[in-house]
Amino acid sequence: MTSQHGAPESQTLGALVHQLSQQIPELIRSEMRLAQAEVAQKGRRAGIGIGMFSVAGLLAFFAFGALVATAILGLAHVVDAWLAALLVALVLLAGAAVAGLVGKNKVAEATPAAPERAIHGLKEDIATVKGDHHE
């Protein structure tokens, strides 16, 4: 009889199947932990993107208020005061545009939400179990 720690070619098929049945649950657990970590990381990125969209909305709201003030000042005085309010509104709109683009890029970085590394690892594990040793 061969020992439990002998060379793989000297072990019986039953011993190899027994070792495999003991190692597969731990392999699956480790792949699941990797998948959880990957999904959590992508969730954080999506959260940052959503936050930037919120900043864009807030800046657009302030810009709308400034545009309203600009219209009021422009109609009431038709002097330099409306031009100052218009410049403030344009700066706020530019800030909203930048925040919106940054937010869009952060959300795009987080997609697709599938745990790609974990899926790739599982595919490699399955190929190894089947005996496909393509590297």
C-alpha positions in Angstrom: 0.0 0.0 0.0 1.1 3.5 -0.6 1.1 6.3 1.9 -1.3 9.2 1.9 1.5 11.6 1.0 3.1 9.5 -1.8 3.6 10.7 -5.3 0.4 11.1 -7.3 1.2 8.4 -9.7 1.6 5.8 -6.9 -1.7 6.7 -5.3 -4.8 4.7 -6.0 -7.8 6.2 -7.8 -9.8 5.9 -4.6 -7.2 7.9 -2.7 -7.1 10.6 -5.3 -10.9 10.9 -5.3 -10.9 11.1 -1.5 -8.3 13.9 -1.6 -10.3 15.7 -4.3 -13.5 15.4 -2.3 -11.7 17.0 0.7 -10.1 19.8 -1.3 -13.1 20.9 -3.4 -15.2 22.4 -0.6 -12.3 24.6 0.6 -11.6 25.6 -3.0 -15.2 26.6 -3.5 -15.2 28.6 -0.2 -12.1 30.5 -1.2 -13.6 31.3 -4.7 -16.8 32.5 -2.9 -14.7 34.8 -0.6 -12.9 36.2 -3.7 -16.3 36.8 -5.4 -17.7 38.6 -2.3 -14.6 40.8 -2.1 -14.8 41.7 -5.8 -18.5 42.5 -5.7 -18.0 44.7 -2.6 -15.2 46.6 -4.4 -17.4 47.2 -7.4 -20.2 48.3 -5.1 -17.9 51.0 -3.6 -17.0 52.3 -7.0 -20.7 52.5 -8.0 -21.4 54.4 -4.8 -18.7 57.0 -5.6 -20.2 57.4 -9.1 -23.7 57.8 -7.6 -22.4 60.4 -5.2 -20.9 62.4 -8.0 -24.2 62.3 -9.9 -25.7 63.7 -6.7 -23.1 66.5 -6.6 -23.9 67.2 -10.3 -27.6 67.5 -9.4 -27.0 69.8 -6.5 -24.7 72.1 -8.6 -27.3 72.1 -11.4 -30.0 73.1 -8.8 -27.8 76.1 -7.6 -27.1 77.0 -11.3 -30.9 77.1 -11.9 -31.3 79.4 -8.9 -28.5 81.6 -10.2 -30.1 81.7 -13.7 -33.4 82.7 -12.1 -31.6 85.5 -10.2 -29.9 86.5 -13.4 -33.2 86.8 -15.2 -34.6 88.9 -12.3 -31.6 91.2 -12.1 -31.5 91.5 -15.9 -35.1 92.6 -16.1 -35.0 94.8 -13.1 -31.8 96.7 -13.8 -30.3 95.8 -17.1 -26.9 96.7 -15.7 -23.7 94.8 -14.7 -25.3 92.9 -11.8 -27.1 90.4 -14.2 -23.8 89.8 -16.0 -22.2 88.8 -12.6 -25.0 86.5 -11.8 -24.8 84.9 -15.3 -21.1 84.3 -14.9 -21.8 82.5 -11.5 -24.5 80.4 -13.1 -22.1 79.4 -16.0 -19.4 78.4 -13.5 -21.9 76.3 -11.5 -23.1 74.6 -14.7 -19.5 73.8 -15.7 -18.9 72.3 -12.3 -22.1 70.2 -12.7 -20.9 69.0 -16.1 -17.5 68.0 -14.7 -19.0 66.2 -11.7 -21.5 64.4 -14.0 -18.7 63.2 -16.3 -16.6 62.0 -13.3 -19.7 60.2 -11.9 -20.4 58.5 -15.2 -16.8 57.3 -15.5 -16.9 55.9 -11.9 -20.1 54.0 -12.5 -18.7 52.7 -15.8 -15.6 51.4 -13.9 -17.8 49.3 -11.6 -19.6 47.5 -14.4 -20.1 44.7 -15.1 -20.8 43.8 -11.5 -20.0 40.1 -12.0 -16.9 38.9 -10.0 -14.7 38.3 -13.1 -11.6 37.0 -11.3 -13.6 34.5 -9.2 -15.4 33.3 -12.3 -12.1 32.9 -14.2 -10.6 31.0 -11.1 -13.6 28.6 -11.0 -13.2 27.9 -14.8 -9.5 27.2 -14.2 -10.4 24.9 -11.3 -12.9 23.0 -13.4 -10.4 22.6 -16.2 -7.8 21.3 -13.8 -10.3 18.8 -12.3 -11.2 17.6 -15.9 -7.5 17.2 -16.7 -7.1 20.1 -19.1 -3.7 21.6 -18.3 -3.7 24.5 -20.8 -1.6 27.3 -19.3 
